[in-house]
Amino acid sequence: MAKAELRAQAVALREAGCSVPDIASRLGVARSTAFTWVRHVPLPDTDERVARRSS
């Protein structure tokens, strides 16, 4: 798979709420690579994340 395709998949997974380690595992890349690809993408607010921030 081409690097641009992997990067696009990584961004889509992040937008869906996946963690960086999960993205790296799914795509077969290093966590550092996955982080570099998605660091500009904020995680969507989930009820669990909102609750953790409020505590």
Secondary structure, DSSP 8 states (H G I E B T S, - for coil): --HHHHHHHHHHHHHTT--HHHHHHHHT--HHHHHHHHTTS-----HHHHHHHH-
